[in-house]
């Protein structure tokens, strides 16, 4: 497997582990969301919203971890890519349309992670889709 694909797998695993931490935080104390993300309208954040956000984050984490394990599964790869597109869309809309999440470090971090991940996955897509990549990798190892 190419070096790029291995780095992408590590990236997905790291992002997945961080998301589990965010999930735990969302269930533990819903003020986490009003203090770090939705600072433009903290009155909208309640326990139910925080737990829903936590479940959404956990589901994304599971999908990303599964993709890191089975990165050549095209369907899973597409679904993983969409988790980042949805996250980017969510945070952009909250920042610029609904004005509930001003561009603080708490919002910029997921925007950057989602953007980098989308670009990284689009670049890596042709690597996981190239059947000749395995042949080239095996030949390099023999030499």
Backbone bond lengths (Angstrom), bond angles and torsions (degrees), N, CA, C in turn:
res aa  C-N    CA-C-N  psi(-1)  N-CA   C-N-CA  omega(-1)  CA-C   N-CA-C  phi
1 X - - - 1.455 - - 1.523 108.58 -
2 X 1.304 115.65 143.74 1.463 119.19 -176.56 1.529 111.45 -68.19
3 X 1.304 113.78 158.75 1.463 120.64 179.71 1.535 110.48 -61.18
4 X 1.339 116.74 -40.65 1.460 121.24 179.19 1.527 111.48 -58.80
5 X 1.313 116.87 -43.37 1.461 120.69 -179.99 1.530 110.13 -65.52
6 X 1.315 117.51 -39.55 1.473 120.17 177.94 1.529 111.45 -65.24
7 X 1.321 116.90 -39.60 1.465 120.10 177.15 1.532 109.54 -65.88
8 X 1.321 117.17 -41.09 1.465 121.26 177.98 1.527 110.67 -61.64
9 X 1.309 117.00 -41.78 1.473 120.03 177.67 1.523 110.53 -60.90
10 X 1.327 116.71 -44.05 1.471 120.70 178.92 1.525 110.84 -63.63
11 X 1.317 116.72 -41.96 1.468 121.87 178.40 1.525 110.07 -60.05
12 X 1.331 117.05 -48.08 1.462 120.38 -179.47 1.521 111.27 -61.72
13 X 1.316 116.66 -39.83 1.463 120.09 178.63 1.530 110.97 -65.45
14 X 1.331 116.73 -42.92 1.463 120.56 179.18 1.534 110.87 -63.17
15 X 1.322 117.00 -45.42 1.466 121.24 179.13 1.530 109.96 -62.84
16 X 1.309 116.26 -36.75 1.461 121.18 179.05 1.530 111.47 -64.55
17 X 1.307 116.70 -44.51 1.473 121.12 -179.94 1.530 110.35 -64.82
18 X 1.321 116.73 -42.34 1.472 120.06 177.72 1.527 110.60 -61.39
19 X 1.326 116.49 -39.15 1.464 120.32 179.34 1.528 111.93 -64.08
20 X 1.319 117.12 -34.36 1.474 119.48 176.45 1.527 109.51 -62.81
21 X 1.320 116.78 -40.01 1.469 120.32 176.26 1.517 111.87 -61.11
22 X 1.336 116.90 -41.81 1.468 120.62 177.45 1.529 111.15 -65.53
23 X 1.316 116.23 -35.08 1.467 120.38 177.53 1.522 110.51 -62.88
24 X 1.327 116.07 -48.78 1.472 120.99 179.80 1.522 109.75 -58.66
25 X 1.320 116.17 -44.47 1.464 120.90 -179.63 1.526 110.86 -62.13
26 X 1.314 117.90 -39.34 1.468 121.38 -179.98 1.517 111.66 -65.07
27 X 1.324 117.75 -35.24 1.459 121.15 179.19 1.527 111.78 -79.66
28 X 1.318 116.25 -32.73 1.464 120.77 -177.10 1.518 113.07 -71.41
29 X 1.335 116.10 -45.62 1.461 119.45 -173.90 1.526 108.75 -153.42
30 X 1.319 116.97 110.97 1.464 119.23 -175.88 1.528 113.12 -70.32
31 X 1.328 117.82 -12.31 1.465 119.10 177.49 1.533 111.32 -67.19
32 X 1.331 115.70 -19.10 1.476 120.87 174.96 1.530 110.20 -52.87
33 X 1.327 116.77 -44.27 1.464 120.50 -178.05 1.529 112.05 -70.63
34 X 1.310 116.76 -39.69 1.465 118.66 -178.51 1.527 112.26 -74.47
35 X 1.330 116.89 -25.09 1.468 120.32 -179.86 1.524 113.46 -89.44
36 X 1.334 117.91 -25.99 1.471 121.26 -174.99 1.531 113.85 -110.32
37 X 1.318 118.44 -34.94 1.460 120.24 -173.81 1.524 113.33 -112.14
38 X 1.304 115.90 -61.98 1.461 120.28 -171.99 1.528 111.46 -94.33
39 X 1.338 115.26 55.23 1.462 121.02 -175.47 1.529 112.34 -74.06
40 X 1.316 117.31 -15.86 1.464 120.86 178.94 1.518 112.72 -76.28
41 X 1.313 117.58 -22.08 1.457 122.39 179.46 1.532 109.27 -149.96
42 X 1.329 116.89 65.43 1.470 119.24 -176.70 1.525 113.22 -63.23
43 X 1.318 116.66 -21.70 1.473 119.66 179.45 1.529 112.25 -67.08
44 X 1.331 117.76 -18.35 1.467 121.37 178.18 1.520 112.86 -80.30
45 X 1.314 116.58 -15.11 1.464 120.28 -177.27 1.519 109.12 -86.96
46 X 1.330 115.47 124.06 1.459 120.77 174.76 1.529 108.35 -136.22
47 X 1.285 116.39 179.51 1.461 120.84 -177.29 1.514 113.08 -59.67
48 X 1.326 117.00 -42.04 1.462 120.57 -179.60 1.527 111.13 -63.40
49 X 1.315 116.38 -45.46 1.462 120.54 179.47 1.520 110.57 -63.38
50 X 1.314 117.02 -39.42 1.468 121.07 -179.85 1.527 111.11 -66.31
51 X 1.330 117.15 -41.77 1.461 119.90 178.62 1.529 111.30 -67.55
52 X 1.320 117.26 -37.13 1.471 120.75 176.02 1.524 110.21 -63.50
53 X 1.325 116.20 -44.49 1.460 121.29 176.10 1.534 109.86 -60.28
54 X 1.317 116.80 -41.02 1.464 121.59 179.26 1.519 112.53 -63.15
55 X 1.319 117.18 -42.12 1.471 121.06 178.80 1.523 110.21 -66.51
56 X 1.328 117.08 -42.29 1.470 121.81 178.18 1.536 109.28 -61.28
57 X 1.310 116.93 -43.08 1.459 121.53 179.73 1.525 110.82 -66.57
58 X 1.335 117.27 -40.48 1.456 120.96 178.60 1.530 110.98 -64.63
59 X 1.315 116.90 -42.70 1.467 120.33 178.26 1.530 110.69 -61.18
60 X 1.319 116.63 -44.28 1.466 120.57 176.92 1.523 110.58 -60.57
61 X 1.321 116.52 -40.87 1.457 121.56 179.48 1.528 111.22 -62.00
62 X 1.302 116.89 -44.61 1.468 121.29 179.97 1.522 110.78 -63.28
63 X 1.326 116.85 -43.49 1.464 121.11 179.51 1.525 110.28 -63.21
64 X 1.316 117.37 -44.22 1.472 121.52 -179.03 1.523 111.11 -66.12
65 X 1.310 117.53 -39.31 1.461 121.33 177.86 1.528 109.87 -65.84
66 X 1.317 117.52 -43.56 1.472 121.06 177.90 1.518 110.76 -60.69
67 X 1.315 117.11 -39.18 1.466 120.79 178.33 1.528 110.69 -66.65
68 X 1.318 116.88 -38.73 1.467 119.82 178.17 1.530 110.35 -61.83
69 X 1.310 116.40 -36.29 1.468 121.11 -179.99 1.534 111.10 -74.20
70 X 1.330 116.45 -44.05 1.473 121.91 -176.76 1.528 109.76 -120.55
71 X 1.313 116.19 64.79 1.466 121.38 -171.17 1.526 113.08 -68.80
72 X 1.301 118.47 -18.08 1.471 120.99 179.80 1.530 112.91 -85.36
73 X 1.309 117.52 -4.27 1.461 121.54 177.21 1.528 107.85 -76.20
74 X 1.318 116.82 105.32 1.465 121.38 -173.44 1.522 112.97 -60.66
75 X 1.323 117.01 -41.68 1.468 119.94 -179.66 1.523 110.33 -63.28
76 X 1.307 116.65 -46.19 1.460 121.27 178.65 1.525 110.96 -63.67
77 X 1.315 116.70 -37.91 1.462 121.76 177.74 1.528 110.10 -61.22
78 X 1.331 116.56 -46.13 1.471 120.35 178.08 1.531 111.71 -62.00
79 X 1.312 116.39 -44.22 1.468 120.27 -179.89 1.529 110.14 -62.66
80 X 1.321 116.71 -41.43 1.466 121.09 178.41 1.524 110.69 -62.43
81 X 1.318 116.05 -44.48 1.464 120.05 176.99 1.526 110.23 -57.58
82 X 1.318 116.81 -41.89 1.470 120.15 179.20 1.524 112.79 -66.05
83 X 1.346 118.42 -28.82 1.472 118.23 176.97 1.519 110.23 -62.69
84 X 1.329 116.19 -36.41 1.470 119.84 178.56 1.530 111.20 -73.55
85 X 1.323 117.46 -38.16 1.471 121.11 177.68 1.532 109.75 -62.56
86 X 1.330 116.48 -44.34 1.473 120.21 178.94 1.524 111.54 -64.56
87 X 1.326 117.14 -41.95 1.467 120.19 178.50 1.528 110.45 -62.77
88 X 1.326 116.71 -44.50 1.464 120.65 178.37 1.526 110.54 -61.11
89 X 1.319 116.35 -46.19 1.467 120.59 178.33 1.515 112.49 -61.16
90 X 1.328 116.07 -41.51 1.467 120.23 179.67 1.525 111.21 -61.58
91 X 1.321 116.25 -52.30 1.468 119.02 -176.16 1.530 112.38 -69.15
92 X 1.325 117.43 -35.35 1.473 119.40 175.62 1.519 111.24 -64.71
93 X 1.327 116.61 -42.89 1.470 119.22 179.88 1.526 111.50 -67.64
94 X 1.324 117.39 -38.38 1.465 119.70 177.71 1.527 110.91 -66.49
95 X 1.331 116.77 -34.79 1.467 120.60 -179.02 1.531 111.67 -76.50
96 X 1.327 117.61 -45.35 1.464 119.97 -169.69 1.528 115.86 -105.62
97 X 1.316 117.87 -24.11 1.474 119.70 179.88 1.525 110.46 -98.02
98 X 1.336 116.36 -54.90 1.465 120.42 -174.92 1.517 113.58 -88.79
99 X 1.337 116.69 -16.46 1.469 122.81 177.87 1.529 113.59 60.01
100 X 1.335 116.87 28.10 1.463 120.19 178.94 1.530 111.84 -93.03
101 X 1.337 116.39 -14.80 1.464 120.25 -176.91 1.529 109.73 -133.19
102 X 1.334 117.00 82.00 1.471 119.33 177.88 1.529 110.91 -59.36
103 X 1.327 116.26 159.65 1.458 121.20 -176.13 1.531 111.91 -73.99
104 X 1.312 114.91 76.55 1.466 122.14 173.41 1.530 107.35 -98.16
105 X 1.314 117.44 176.52 1.461 120.90 178.16 1.528 110.80 -60.81
106 X 1.336 116.54 -33.75 1.465 121.02 179.25 1.513 113.17 -64.66
107 X 1.328 117.50 -27.59 1.467 121.76 178.50 1.523 110.40 -94.95
108 X 1.319 116.49 -35.41 1.462 119.66 -179.70 1.531 111.79 -63.41
109 X 1.322 117.00 -36.14 1.472 119.91 -178.70 1.537 111.72 -58.96
110 X 1.336 119.62 -53.10 1.472 117.33 178.60 1.529 113.21 -67.03
111 X 1.326 117.50 -29.82 1.470 119.51 176.12 1.525 110.79 -64.46
112 X 1.325 116.50 -43.02 1.465 120.82 179.81 1.527 110.57 -68.05
113 X 1.333 116.68 -45.15 1.468 120.16 179.90 1.525 110.60 -61.19
114 X 1.325 117.19 -45.36 1.466 120.09 179.86 1.523 111.31 -64.03
115 X 1.324 117.34 -44.20 1.468 121.13 -179.66 1.521 112.05 -63.68
116 X 1.323 116.33 -48.20 1.471 120.78 179.36 1.526 109.93 -61.92
117 X 1.312 116.28 -41.51 1.462 120.51 -179.01 1.533 111.57 -64.62
118 X 1.314 116.71 -41.58 1.467 120.09 178.14 1.523 110.45 -61.18
119 X 1.316 116.61 -48.85 1.469 120.54 -179.84 1.527 109.85 -62.29
120 X 1.310 116.73 -46.00 1.456 122.55 -179.01 1.530 111.06 -60.33
121 X 1.322 116.64 -44.07 1.461 120.39 -179.54 1.524 111.55 -69.99
122 X 1.322 117.69 -35.47 1.465 119.58 177.27 1.534 110.57 -66.84
123 X 1.324 116.94 -39.94 1.465 120.76 176.95 1.533 109.74 -65.62
124 X 1.321 116.50 -42.65 1.459 120.76 -177.81 1.509 114.23 -73.91
125 X 1.320 117.05 -15.24 1.466 119.69 -175.27 1.516 112.56 -58.50
126 X 1.320 117.93 -43.47 1.462 118.63 -179.01 1.526 111.89 -69.60
127 X 1.325 117.45 -22.22 1.465 120.85 178.21 1.521 111.84 -73.41
128 X 1.326 116.50 -39.65 1.467 118.27 -179.94 1.516 110.79 -78.38
129 X 1.318 115.73 -19.30 1.456 120.89 -176.46 1.524 112.41 -93.08
130 X 1.327 117.73 -6.10 1.458 122.54 -174.39 1.527 110.39 -93.39
131 X 1.344 117.91 106.23 1.468 118.89 -179.74 1.521 112.12 -66.07
132 X 1.319 118.36 -23.27 1.460 121.87 178.85 1.526 111.55 -73.22
133 X 1.324 117.23 -19.02 1.471 121.10 -178.98 1.524 110.48 -60.09
134 X 1.347 117.34 -43.01 1.462 120.46 178.66 1.521 111.25 -62.97
135 X 1.327 116.77 -40.48 1.461 121.12 179.80 1.528 109.56 -63.63
136 X 1.338 117.65 -47.01 1.466 121.29 -179.91 1.528 110.85 -61.72
137 X 1.332 116.62 -41.59 1.465 121.04 -179.48 1.523 110.34 -63.57
138 X 1.342 117.75 -44.32 1.459 121.10 179.24 1.525 111.53 -64.05
139 X 1.327 116.29 -38.63 1.459 119.73 179.32 1.521 111.38 -66.05
140 X 1.316 117.68 -39.05 1.465 121.19 178.25 1.530 110.63 -64.04
141 X 1.323 117.29 -38.35 1.459 120.80 -179.19 1.519 111.32 -67.72
142 X 1.326 116.77 -33.40 1.469 121.01 179.15 1.518 111.34 -69.16
143 X 1.304 116.91 -34.94 1.476 121.46 -175.96 1.487 111.97 -80.71
